[in-house]
């Protein structure tokens, strides 16, 4: 779902900090998953693990009640389904796993948020945004008798809940769905597309805030270090029935890195040489440097900057982007994170440092090894 890089710096053989960088987050995954595929874990963790008071406040229900979850894998993974209220239990039931447990992981997330500096109010606001995104996906539109795009009556509850949790009034949220990134949408599918873009952008901002909190928690003594170990995890090339632009970007990154591995005598798994395709793409377009998370129309950014949810307000208010309002150490951490999230910078590091490769081969359609993979 994302490409990330973790940097561990050393000074005189001692670990002195760390930096976690997200190179690419597959935000389209928030709104659409393949059948049997999970959305981001945090949605299931919140729905299964929240206590009754928080669940009532956030309007939580079973996974299949949400458009952003129902078509993928609308089940919880837990070994204690009896602790989940019946109103939130999936119709398809639950499954158990040796590693993943949504309820346990929910409590770990809460503990982690406290550890990296989130206050109790901010934790509630954090989960309000997660729930608000789910409600946002349930806001459906239709054409009125006058030909205007309006919210369906059955979706008005979700409109009110999404607006409340995201700190906006309902009218402004509908306006945000209609303006989105393009500056104006009038057909039902266009408005719902802008709604999805809004959900993706807010989630990406939330994700970035967690990464920033981790980096500030790890400390900034790393920036004077010349010795480091960098670990990068990248999703491999996939053949899917439908490929969005984000998948193309991930495949592009994979091919660029595979080309470097070829230069270092690392054997490719595929005999196909795509070097000419890469060159043609790069000649006709700007280099893929960093995923844009600020594609919303300026009017929507202004609305979000006035949200009563302080986290969303912070994401979009102008002072949060002004280095003069940050301490020098915090600004350094944020600037270094942005720099290391640049794919071109990572490519430069791969070409100028000693690299080691571990390639994992896993079938896309089945978690089993037969004669084709021996």
N, C-alpha and C positions, 0 to 999 in steps of 0.2 A: 504493500500500500504506500510505501514511501522509501526514498533513498536517504540514508543518513550516514554521517561520518562522526566518529568519536575520536578525539585527540587527547592523548595522555602525555603531558610534558615531563621532562626529567631535568634535575639540576644536581650534579654530582651523585648520580646513581639513585636519586630519591625522587619519587613522584611528588610534584609540587602543585598540581591542579588538574584541570580537565576542561574540555570544551565539547559540547554536543551540538552538531549542526545538521539541520534538515536541508538537504539539497533539493528534494522534490517530494511533495505530498500529493498523493493521488486523490484530490478532493471530489472528483466525479463519483468516487466510491461511496460517498455519503448518501447520494440520492439513488444510485442504481447498483445492484449487485447481481451476479449470476445466481441462478437457482442453486441453493445449497451452500452459498458463500456468505460469510458473516460480514456485517458492517464493522466499523471500529468498535473495539471491545467496550469502550466506556458507556455506550448506550445500553448494552445488556447488563453491565455492572450496576448502573444506576437503577434500572427497572427492577432488578432482582434484589438489590441490597439496601435500598432506601428504607428508612423506618416509616411508620404510618403517617407521622406528622409531616415529614418532608414529601412523601408520596402524594398526600392530599394537597399540599401547597403547590406542587409541580404538576398535578393532574396526571399522574402516571397510570398506565394501563399495561396490558399484555403486549408483547412485541408485535403480534399480528394486527394490532389496532393502528399501527403506524405505517404510512406509505413507504417510508424510508427503510423499513425493516421487513415488511411482510413478504416480499418477493424473494428474499435471499435465504436466510437461515433463521426463522423466527422462533428459536428455542434458546433456553438458558443452558449453560454448561455448569452444573453444580452437583455436589454429592448430598446436599441438604435441601431438596425441594420443599420439604414440609415447612420450612421457615418462610416461604414466600406466600403472601396472602393470595387467596383463590382468585381475586380480581386481577391479579397480575400474572397468574400462571398461564403459560402458552397452551393453546389447544393441542399442539403437537407434543406437549410434555417437555421433559428435560432429559439431558444425557449427562453422564459422568465422564470425567477425564482425569488422568493422573497428574496433569500439569495445570490446566486451567480450571478455575472455579470462580464464577462471576461474583458470588457473594463474598468470598474471601478476598478477592481482588478489589472489590469495591471498598472494603475496609482498609486495604493496603493503600489505595489511592488517597483516601481521606488522611491517613497517617502521613503519607508522603507530602501532601499539600501543606500540612502543618509544619513538617520538617523543613521545607524550602521557603517558609515565611508567609504563607497565606493565613489571614485571620479567619475566625469562624464565619464572619459575615461574607468574606470573599469566597469561602468554600461554598456557601449557599448560593452566591451569585454565579460561581463556576458551574454548579449543577443546574442552576436555573437556565443558563445558556444552553447546556446540553439538552435539557428537556424542551426548551424553547425551539430548538432546531427541529426536534421531532414533531412538535405541534405545527411548526411552520410548513413542514412537508404535507400536512393534512389540510392545508388551506386550498380548497379547490375552487375554480372559477367557472362561470358560465356566461353566456350572452343573455342580456335582458331583452325584453320585448322591444326596447328602443335601440338595441344593437350595441349596448355598452357592456364591457366586461366587468362582471360583479362577482362577489363571493357567494357561493352556494349557501342556502339557509342551513343545511346540515353541517357546514364547515365553520359556522360563525363561532361556535364554542372554541374551536382550535385557534381561530383568529384572535379571540379575546385572550386565550391563555398564552399564545405566542407573544402577543403585544405586551402583556403583563410581565412575562418572564424576561423578555428582551429589553424591557424598560421603555417602551414606546406606546403611544396611543394607537388604537386600531386603525384609524384613518391614515396615520402616517405609515403604518406597516403596509397597508394596501398600496399606498403611493410608492413605497420602496419596491414592492413587487412589480409595479407597473413601469417604473423608471429603470431600476436595476443598473445594468452596465451600458445598455444601448441608448439610454436617454428617453425611451418611450416604446411601450409595447401595447398592442390593442387587441390582438387575437388571443383566444384562451391559451393555446399552446405556447405563445410567446410570453404571456404573463407568467405562466407556470414555469417556463424556462428561466425567467428572471428571478422568480421565487427561489428556484434551486440554486441559482448563482449567488443569491444573497445568503442562503444557508451555507453554501460551501465557503464563502468568503469569511463569514463569522466564525465557522469552525476552524478555518486555517489561522485566523487571528488568535483564537483560544489556544490552539496547538502551539503556536509561536510563543505565546505568553508562558506556557509551561517550560518550553525549551530555554527561554530567557531566565526564568526563575532557577532552573537547574544550573545554568552557567554562572549566575551570580552566587549561588550557594557553593559551587565548587571553588570559587575564588579566582583572582585575576593574576596570580604570581606567575602564570604560565607564559605571559606575553614576552618576557625577556629570555625565555628558554629557547635554545637552539636545537636541543635534542628532544625528540618526541616519538611516540608510536601512534600512528593513525590507523584506525580500523574503519573500513567503509563497507557497508552492506548495500548491495544493489540488486534489485529484482531482475531476474534474467529475462531474455527475450521470450515473448509468449505469442502463440498463434491463437487468436480468439475469433469467434464468429463476428463480433463487432468491436472495432478498435477505435477508441476516441483519441483526440489529439494528445491527451496526457500519456496514453500508452505508447504513442509514437515517440514522445519525449523520453520516456523510460528506455525504450528500445534504442533510441539514438545514443543515450548515455552508455548503455551496455556495449554497443558496437564500438564506440570510441575507446572505451576501456579495453575491450577485447583486442583492438588494434595494437594498443600498447603492449598487451600481454604477448602478442605475436612477435613483436620486436624483441621481447625478452625471452624468446624461444619457449614460450608457454603454449602447449598444444591447444588448438581450438577444437571444440566439440562439433562444430559445423564446418563442412568443407566449402561453404558458400563464401566468397569474398565480396563483401559489400562496400569496399573502400571507395569505389567510383560513385556509388549512391551517396555516401557521406560527403564526398567532395562536391557533387552536384548540389546537394542540399545546402551546404555551407556557402557555395558561391552565390546562391539565389536568395539567401535569407540571412538575417543577423544571427550571430552565434548564440547557441543556447547557453545562457549564463546563469540565470536564476529565475525561479518561478515567481510570477507577479501575484501578489495577494491584495493589490489595491486597485482592482479593475472596476470598482463601483463608480457610478456617476457622482460628481461632487455634491449634488443636492442630497444624495442618500448618505454620504459621509457626514454631512452637516447634521442630518437627523440623528444618526447614530452617535455623533459626538455629544448630543444633548440627551442621551439615554439616562434613565434613572438607575439602570444597572451600572454600577461604578466600573466594572471590568470592561464592559462595552464602551463606556464613556472614555476610559483610558485608551482603548485600542484606537479610537478615532479622533480624540481631541488633539488640536494642533500642538499643544505643549508637550505631548508624549513623543512627538517627532522632533522636538527642538533640543539639540544636544546641550544648549546652555542651561536647560532646566534639570539636567542630570548631573550627578557627581562624576568626577573625572574617571573614577574606577568603573562605575556602571556604564558610562559612555564607551569606555575602552572595551568592555566585555561585549556590548551590543555591536560595536563596529567590527570587532574581530569575528563575532559570530556571523555577521552579514558577509564579511570577506570570505570566510571559510565555507559558507553556503554556496558560493559561486562555483559552478561546475568547471569553468575555465581555470580557476585557481587550483582546484583539486587536480585537474589534468596536469597542470604545471608541476604540482607536488609529486605526482606519480612519475613524471619524467625526470625529476631531479633528485629523487630519493631512492634508497634501496627498497624494492618492492617484493612482496611475497604473495602468492595467489592461492586461494582455496576455492575450488569450484564445486558446488553441490549440484547434483543432477537429481531432479525429482519429477516424476511424471505429472503433467498438468491435470489429467482427468482421473487419476487413481493413485492412492497412496499404497501401491503394491509394486513389487518387482517381479516381472515375468521374464520369459526368454528374450523379449525385445530389449530389455535393459541390462541383461547379463553381459 
